[in-house]
Amino acid sequence: MEIELSKITLRPFKLEDADDFFLFAGDDEFTMNLRWKTLTSKQEALDHIKDVCIPHPWRRSICIDDRSIGFVSIFPFSGEEDKFKANFGIGVAVKYWGQGIATRAAKMAVSQFFVDFPEVVRLEAFVDVENLGSQRVVEKAGFQKEGVLRKYAHVKGKLRDLVLYSILSTDFHAAQAQAEAEGCLS
Ligand SMILES: CC(C)(COP(=O)(O)OP(=O)(O)OC[C@H]1O[C@@H](n2cnc3c(N)ncnc32)[C@H](O)[C@@H]1OP(=O)(O)O)[C@@H](O)C(=O)NCCC(=O)NCCS
């Protein structure tokens, strides 16, 4: 089923998403590279939306026709010293992989987040070295690779090497200005 990318929208989660959320977050293949446990019931999905998604400062449901098919999160650090940076994460239901949906949603999220949190100048993404799809998604959304953090975090009981990526608000605005200028010239 080919999805037209212009149909993708981002919006806050709501309790009514529980059934759709369980469809993807109840799948071991989806959670394999995430720190969450695979959900085992619709009640857990409802609790997760209520306790984690809704209170989150910037977690959006990736939707097609307003039905949830994934999430994108950008978590701003708190405190005077650290509020200049935020942490990026994304996931799309397995049946929709490979259609450019995560790339599109990541670009939309970064763009909107820099408007919503103008004090944040740096977004970071920590991606498992084996998670090539996710590396490609953040690269296509404009993140730059900074290096590999060896044996950096436990995910699903295994100590993993993670690739550190970042995008600065200045990079983002410069790329946007260049794209607009090229659009005007062509
Ligand atoms: C990673 C993930 C978000 C990618 O979603 P997606 O919608 O399939 O991504 P896209 O279709 O936008 O693909 C973007 C690029 O990645 C490539 N890609 C996707 N999956 C890949 C894989 N398993 N191996 C290699 N490349 C892959 C695509 O070919 C595409 O590159 P191209 O445009 O150069 O051809 C998805 O696999 C997912 O939700 N995984 C589970 C959650 C997760 O691991 N999140 C990341 C945590 S850091």
The ligand as an ORCA input file, in Angstrom:
! r2SCAN-3c Opt
* xyz 0 1
  C      14.056      3.589     11.448
  C      12.653      3.797     10.901
  C      12.027      4.979     11.648
  C      12.726      4.105      9.396
  O      11.409      4.387      8.945
  P      11.015      4.362      7.406
  O       9.696      5.071      7.270
  O      11.124      3.007      6.875
  O      12.171      5.261      6.788
  P      12.209      5.885      5.311
  O      11.308      5.110      4.424
  O      11.978      7.357      5.451
  O      13.700      5.567      4.873
  C      14.727      6.512      4.919
  C      15.975      5.911      4.345
  O      16.434      4.824      5.144
  C      16.643      3.692      4.359
  N      16.308      2.535      5.178
  C      15.137      2.308      5.828
  N      15.202      1.138      6.499
  C      16.454      0.632      6.264
  C      17.161     -0.512      6.680
  N      16.581     -1.414      7.499
  N      18.419     -0.699      6.261
  C      19.030      0.204      5.456
  N      18.422      1.333      5.038
  C      17.151      1.546      5.426
  C      15.707      3.867      3.187
  O      16.147      3.111      2.084
  C      15.816      5.360      2.960
  O      17.014      5.692      2.319
  P      17.054      6.207      0.796
  O      16.032      7.293      0.703
  O      18.450      6.650      0.639
  O      16.653      5.023     -0.009
  C      11.814      2.523     11.085
  O      12.531      1.438     10.613
  C      11.397      2.272     12.515
  O      10.378      2.795     12.972
  N      12.159      1.422     13.262
  C      11.781      1.072     14.645
  C      11.991      2.201     15.626
  C      13.433      2.687     15.596
  O      14.360      1.918     15.483
  N      13.572      4.014     15.744
  C      14.864      4.659     15.774
  C      15.368      4.747     17.157
  S      16.876      5.713     17.210
*
